[in-house]
Amino acid sequence: NQHHAQVHALGSHSDFATYLNQAVLTTSNIIHVDALLNGKLSFGNATELTIADGTITVTRSYHIVDTQGNEALDNLNTINGGVDGMILILRPANSARTISVMTQGNIALTGGGNKLLTSMYSTITLMYDLGRLKWLQIAHANENN
């Protein structure tokens, strides 16, 4: 099909992913791509963000989040940097520091309550909705091991 012909013209799926990643990084325009995924979906390596006054600014779809000043507990109530339909996975940087994701700012969680991330195995998955200007919860897992 046409997608496979385009991918093979670039050399491989890996080359296509590299090309697409560079295109996204070097343009201020939104790129719409119809993608056929067969196999694994990866968001790449997580990069670390530190909460500052309840806020983080995401630069990719997978981040490790740490508390401001390595405090034992920190609230996250605003996430900047999203684009419409973006999927975001967050997990804590350290099991000794709890992140409380709050239904405040631009975050809307199921049930209206806060979600705790208490260990490095805890995650929350969100999707950005441009129409609502909110991050909407998809899933939450507060695992201890």
N, C-alpha and C positions, 0 to 999 in steps of 0.2 A: 504494500500500500504506500501511499504518498509519504506518510510519517517515516516509515522504515527507509524509504529511498533518501529522504532528507538526512536522516541520522547516519546512514551508511556513507553518504556523500561527505560527511564530516569525519568519518573514520570509525567511530564507535559510539555507543551510548555514553561512555565516559567523556569522550571528546565533546559530544553534544551538551552534556551537563556543564562542562567547563565553559564552553562557548556561551551557553545561556546564562550562567552565573556571572560571567564578565559583562554580558550585555545588560543585565539588571544592575550591576554595580556602577556602570559607566553612563547610565542615562537617567534623566529625571522623569521620563515618561513611563507610564504604566504599560507593561508588555503583557498582552493576552496570548496565552499559548494553549492550544489543545494538545494534551499529552496523553499518551497511552502508556500505562505502567504495567509491565509484566514482571512480577517478582517483588523486589524489595523497594520500599520507600524509606529514604533516610533524610533526616533534617541536618545531617552533618554533626560535627563535634559541637558540644555545648560551650558557650563562652560565659564567663562570670560577670554578673551585674551586682552592684551594691545598692540597696535601697537608700535613697536620700530624701528625707522628709516625706516618706510614704510613697515615693515615686521611683519607677525605673523607666528607662528608654530602651526598647528592644531594637536590635539590629539584625536579628535572624529569628528562626522559628523554634530554637531550642536554647534555653539559658539555665544556668545555675545561678541562684539568687542568694546573696548574703545579706545579713542584717547590717544596719548602719552602726559603725563603731564596734562590730562584733558583739552587739547586745544579745542577751538570751532570747528576746522576743522583739519582733518588729512587725509593724502593720504595713501592708501593701494595699494602697487604695487608688492608685493611678498608674496606668501603663501607657506610655507614649510610644510613638513610632509604628503603629499598626497601619495596614492597608486593608481595604475591603476584602473579606474572605480569608485573611491570613490566619493560619493555625499556629498556636503558640503553646509550647510545653515548658513548664517551669518546675524546677526542683530545688530544694535547699542545698546550700554549699556545705553545711555541717549539721550533724545530728544533734549537736549541743545547742543549736540556735534555731528557734521556731519562727516560721514565717506565717503570719495570719493574713490571708488574702481576704479582703473586706468587700462587702457589697456597698461600695461608696465610690465617689469619683466617677471613673468611666468603666467600672467593673460591675457586671450583673451576674450573680451566682444563683443557682437553683435553690429554692427554699428561702431565699432572701438573707440567709445567715452567712457567717464567715466560714472559711475553709482553712484548716490548719495543715501546715506542712511541717511535720515534727521530726522527720528523719531523712537521710539522704535517699531513701527508697520511696519517699512521698512525691507525688506529682499532681499537678493540675494542668488540664488542657483547656484552652480557650480558643474562641474564634472571634475575630474583629468584625463587627457589623457597622459599616460606614453610615447606613441610614439611621441607626440609633446612636451612633458615636459611642458604642459600648463594646467591651470585651464580654462575650457570652460564654458561660461555662459549658463545656462538652463533657468533661469527666474529671473526677477527683479520686485519688487513691492515697490514703494516709497509711502507708505500710511501715512496719518497724524493722523488717529484715528482708 
